[in-house]
């Protein structure tokens, strides 16, 4: 019996050698449409136009061409049912044994900044998903390819019925994963075009959440060796790994946190993180100067930690960092000399950021019992012009610069978060404690361990001081200014405590909890 394959693709990479093999090695008759058929003809591969096979012309600008009983009957007919085969014979329907379809590039089209609604709609594929779904439903008899990387696998399985049967089920799964993701992308785009009044101020949050992400890397384990883990999505579209061991689950979490933190700063800046918490951050005229001030905040933290910079890493800084053990270094780029230095540490992971982060990085998601939480990432700009100076004493320019710096860091520290800062540098960080006073005590202790003097420093708190005790402890440690959201029922007591100690107190009106 004549074997038939239907080929209709937008992405034509790898198609010609595959089609030649189907005809010359396996005796297939090829059915095709439009540009795919023209390509095969140009390459001297015999092909039958779908319109010639169905006896029905393409119409409506190609919107109707494969939506025909001779196509879908050939895909859906059960070969093991006599009545199906009799109906096919009565109506001149040949069996189609293989389908190769990839879809109109809808996702790529709507990602373009100048795309019009009309163009987006025209790039919604109808015939392609229909053929894929018909073929995948009948995968017991039909091989269906939606991914060009599967061409060689299908050719290799031909002639081995057992292998082909197993492969067909896997290919059918890929089809339904792809069509589901495709429909989800269309729904997401259309939802963005529709003003839903019931969503109020959170129109950027979808009313229904559909997630389809490809697995890009199976990880050795999760946070701990007994936990299975994998990476999904487009992480490696945003980052490039230049050298080092395979990234771990914890590395990926830390890299994300480090990237978000360094984005707060324009001057040459170095940040050192451990378990997503900043433990030393500084800005200076050069990266080497910034490193010296960031590193001194906590000289233990870089061991096994993450280092991120916002300018090209050169040999001067590379030579310094190479003396200590760290897990990952992230930079916009590395000079050849820096790469040579780090190249001697084969396990050290070097990462670069590819351009700007994608739009979906503006939201974050966390799993909870029975579902997920989704929220906007904490990226709304903090404008010092909107802050209120509530103390009697006004801040000096140096104190204001230190408060701005501390406020940019504290939003990236796990709550309860306290950061003591000088002018564009951290002096002590306290993270993740049940009591804000405890976080302050840890930050003071860390500064003492580093030999740093907190006299004249500023203290940044991610949320309000619920009592005056936290502020008093900061004053006793040497802080002369405090920046916090305000909003406590005891704000007056806290302000009074600041005035009694001649401290500056700034209310930002914005909280930065990070759980």
N, C-alpha and C positions, 0 to 999 in steps of 0.2 A: 504494500500500500504506500502511496506517495506520502512522504512526510512534509509538513508545511510549517514554516516559521514566519511570524509577523514581526517586522522590525520597524519601529517608529520612534525616533529619539531626537531630543534637543541637543544633548551632549553626544557628539559623534566620535569621541576619542576611543580608539581601539576597535571600532565597529568593523572596519574594512577587513582586517585579517580574520576576525571572527566569522564574518559573513562568507568569506572565501572558503574557510574550513567547513562551514555548514554545507556548502554546495559541493565542493570538490571531494571532501573526505566522507561526508555522511549523507549525501544525496538529497538534501532538502530543496524544496521550492520556496523561494522567498516572496513574501507579500510585503509591500511597503507603501508609504505615503510621502507626498511632498518632497521636502529637501532630502530626506533619507533615501528615497527612491532615486533621486537625481544623482546623489553621491555614488550609490551602488552602480548605476548605469555608467557614470563617468569612469569608474574603476573597472568596467568591463565585466561586472558580475550580473548574471541574469536575474531579473526581478520583475514581478508583476505588480502593477499599480492596484491598490485596493479597489479603486473605482471601477477598474476593468473586471476585477474578480466579482464584485458585488453586482455589477451592472447598474450601479447607482452613482451619479456624479457627486464629487465634492461640491458643497454649496455653502452659502452664507459665510463667505470669507474663511472657509475651512472649518467652521464650527461643527458642521455635520459631514463626517466622512467615514468614521469607523463604527458609528452607532447604527449597526445594521445586523439583522438576524444571521446573515451568512458569516459574520465575524463572531458574534457572541454565541451563536449556536455551535460553531466550530470549537469555541473555547469551553463551553459549559456542558456539552453533551457527555453523558456517562458512557464510556466505552463498554461497560459491563452490563448495560441495560438494552435489551433488544428493541424496546419501543423508542428509546432515544435514537438509536442508530437507524431505525426504520424511518423516523421522522426526518432525520438529516438526509437520508437518501432520497426521500420523496421530494424534498425542497432543494436539492442540489447543494447541500451544505457539506463542504469538506472539513475534516478534522484539522484543527490547528494544534500542533504538538509543542510549539515553543513560541514564547512571546518575549520580545525585548523592547521595553518602553522605559524612558525616563521623562520626567514631567517638565512642562513649561517652567522656566526659572522664576517662579513667583517670589520666593524669598529674596533672591538677588535683586529682582526688579523693585520691590517695595523698600529695599534697603538704600536705594539711591535717593539722595536728598531732594532731587527735583522731580520725582515721579509724580505723575498725575493720577487721579482716581480712575480715569478712563483707561489708562495704560495698565494700571494694576488689575482691573477687572478683566481686560483682554488676556492677561497672563494667568488666569485661572484655567487650568487644564480640566476638561470634562471627559473627552474620549480616552485619554491616557489612564486616569484612575479607574475608569470603567473596565477597560481591557485588563488592567493589572488585577483588579478584584475578581473578575470572572476567571482569569487564568489561575489565580491563587486559590480560589474556592475549589477548583477542579485540579488541584496539584497532584492528585493521584495519577493523572494522565498527562498533565501539561507542565512543562518546565517554564518558569517565568523569571526573567532577569530584570531587576530595577537598578542594579549597580554594575557598572562596567568592570569592576574588579572581579566579578564572578564569571566572566567569559571563559577563562582558561579552566576554571573548576568544572563548568558544565561540559566543555569539550572532553576533558579528561574522564568524566563519568559516563559518557556515551559508550554504549556497548557493554556496560556493566549494570544490569537492571537493579540489583540490590543497592549499589552505590548511588545510582540516579534517583531511586525512590527516596532514599534518605536525604539526598541533597535537595530534592524538590520540596520537601516539607520545610527545610531550613530557608529556602528561597521564598516560599509562601509567607513565612513569618516576616522576612525582611520587607516584603511587599506591604503587608498590613501595617507594619511599623512606619514605613515611608508614607503611605497614604494618610495614616493618622496624623503624622507630623505635618504633612502638607495641608490637610484640612484645618489643623490647629493654627498654622501660620496665617491662613486666610481668615479664620475667625478672629484671631488677634488683631489683624490689620483692620478688619471691618469694625471691630469693637472700638478701635481707636478713632474711627471716622464718625461714630454715632455718639451723639450727646445723650447720655443716660441720666435724666434728672434725679433718679432715685439714688444715685451714687454721691450726690452732694459734692463736698470738697475733695473726695478721694477718687475722682474720675480716672486717675492714673492707675488705680488698683483694679484688676479685672474682676468682673462679676462672677466669672467661672474660670477656674485655673486648670489649664491643660498643659502638661509637661511632656515633651518628647525630646530627649537628649541622647545622642549616641555615646556609647561607652568608648572612651579614647585610650584608657589605660587601666589595666587590672593592677592594683597595688599589692605589694607583698602582704600588708595588713593595715588595719586602721590605726586608731590611737594607741592600741596595745596589740601585741603579737597574736592574741587569741581572737581578734576581731577581723572579719573579712571586710574588704573595702575595694572600691573602684572609683575612677574619676570619669565623669560624664561632662559633655558640653564642649565649649570652645576655649578652654584654658590655654591651650598651646597655640591658639590664634592670637593670644594676647602676650604670651611670653615665649622666649626661645632659650633653651638650655644649651650653653656653650660647652660645658664639660661637667664631669662629676658623676656620682652614682645616680641611679634612678630616684626620682622624687618620691618621698613618702607622703602618707596622708597628712602628718603633722607639718611637713615642709610646705605643702600646698596651702594649708590654713595660714601658716606664718607668712608666706610670700604674699598672700592676699592682704593680710593686715598691714604688712610693711609697705606695700604699694599704696594703700589708702592713706597711711600716715605721711609718707614722704610727699604726697600730693598737696599737702598744706603749705609747703614752703617754696619760695622762689630763689632765695640766696643759696649759695653752696651749703648743703646740709647733709649731715650724717645721722642716721638713727640706728640704734642697736635694739633688737627686740628679743624677748624670750617668752615662749608660750603666748604669743600675740601681744604681750604687753611691752610698751616702750620702757626701756630701763636706762637709756641714755640718748639724748637728742641735742644737737647743737647746730647753729648756723654761724658761718664766719665768711671771711673773704676768700678762703681757700678750703678745699676739702680736708687737707692735712690739719689745718687749724681746727676745723669743725670736729674732726675725729678726736683730736687730743682732748677737747672739752666734753664730747659725748662719752668717750671711753672712761674718763676719770670719774664720771658719775657713779659707775658701777663696774669695777674691773673684773668681777666674776662673771657677769652676765654674758659677755661675748663668747665665753667658752660653750661651744655647742649651740650658739645663738644664730640670729639672722642679722646681717648688716645690709643696709640699703642707703644709697646715695642718689642725689638728683642731678649729678653731672658725670661726664665721662670719667671713669676710674683710670688714673694714670699710674705710672710705675712708682712714684714717690709714696703714694698711699698704699699701693699694693705691697710694697716691701715692708711696710709697718704691719699691715693686717696679716701678712703671711706668717708672722712670728707667733700668732695665736691660733687655736683651733676653733673654727666656726663651721656651721653646717652649710649655709647658703649666703652668697653675696649677690645683691641685685643692683644693677646700674643701667642707665640708658645705653651705655657702651663701655668698652674696655679698650685701652690702647694696646697695640701689639706687644709692647714691653710689659704691660701689666699682665696680659695673657701668658706671656712667657714665664713670669714669676709664679703665677697661680698654677701654671701647667705642671709644676713639680709636685703639686698636691692633688693627685689624681682623683681622690674621692670628693674634693671640694666642689660643690655645685655652684656654677656661675650662671646667672640668669640676666637676660636683657628684656626690657619692656618694648613691645612692638607698637609704636605710635600711641594713639589715645585708647583708653579703655572703652569697651562697647557700652551701648545704652543700657543693657540689662544689668550692668554693674551699679546702676543708680538705685536698684532695689535689692533687698536681701531676704532670704527665706530660711526658715528653721522648722524642723520637724517637731511636732508635738503629738501627744496621744490622739490618734484618730484623724490626723490631718496635718496641715502646715500653717505657719504664720508667715505673712509677707508684709513687708513694710518698706517705705522709702529709706534709703541709707541716709545717715546723718551727715548730709552734705550742704545744708542750707548755710550760706555765708554768714559769718559773724561780723557785724559792722560795729566797730568801736564807737562810731558816731551815734549809735542807738543805745549805748550803754549809759547807765546812770551812776554818777559818783554820789554816793549817799553819805559819805563821811564828811566831817568838817574839813579835814586836810585834803587838798587837791594833789593828784599824783604828779611827780616830776616826769619829764619826757622819758628818762631811763626806766622809771617804774612802769610807765604805760607800755613801753616796748616789751618789758619783761612779762607783764600781764598778758599781752597779746600772744606772746610766745607760749607761755604756760597754758593759756586757754586752748591754743591749737593742739597742744600735746595731750592735755587731760581728757579730751573727748575720745581719745584712742586708748585710754587706760580702763581696765575692767573696774566696774563700780564695786564698792565705794572707792572713788579715785581721788587722790591728793597728789599734786605735783608742786614741789618747790622749785622755783626758777630764778635765774639771774637774767641778765640781758642776753637774750637769744641762746640760752643754754639751760639744761636741766641741772638741778643740784641734788634732788632726791625725789624718788617716786614711791608711792604707796598704793598698792592695787588690791582690789578684790576682797576687802575685809568686811566683816559684818557690821563693824562700827567705823564711822568716819574718823573718830579719834584714833582708833587703832591704825588706820591707814596713814594718818599723820605721823604717829609714833614710828611706824616702819620707815617712812620717808626720811624722818629726822635721823633715825639710826643708820640708814644707808648713807646719808650725807656724812655722818660722823665717821663711818667705816672708811669712806673715801677721803677723809681729811678735808672736807669742804666746809667753809664757814657760811652759815645761813644768815648771818647778820646783814640786814638790809635787803634780804630776798623778798620775793613775792610768793604767795601761796595761791594755787588754783584748785578749786573744788568743783567736781562735776555736777553736784547738786547742792542745794542750800544747806547751811549749817543749822540743824534743828535746834541746837542750844548754843550758848556762848562758849561752852567749854572747848569746842574744836578750834575756835578762833583764838581763844586765850592760849591754848597749847601751841598754836602757830606763832603767836607773838612771843611766847617764852623761848621758842626755838630761834628767834631772831627775825622773823618776817616783819616787814614794815608796810606791806600792802597785801590785800586779799581780793580775789576776783571769784565771784560765785553767781549763780542764777538769781538768788533772792526768792522770796515767796513763802518763807516760813511764818507761822503765826508769832514767832519770837524774833522776827527781823529787828524790831526796835531794840531788843536786848543785845543782839549781836552787834548792831551798829553802835550802841552805847559802849560796848566793850572795846570796839575798835577806836572810838574817839578817846576813851580813857587812856589808851596806849599810843595815841597819836598815829594811828594806822590809817592808811587809805583803804576804803571799802568801795568796790565797784560791783554793781548788779548788772548782769547781762540780760536778764529776763528770759534766758534759754537754758534748759537743762540738757546735760549730755550723758545720761545713763548709758552704760554699755554692759549688758548682762551676758 
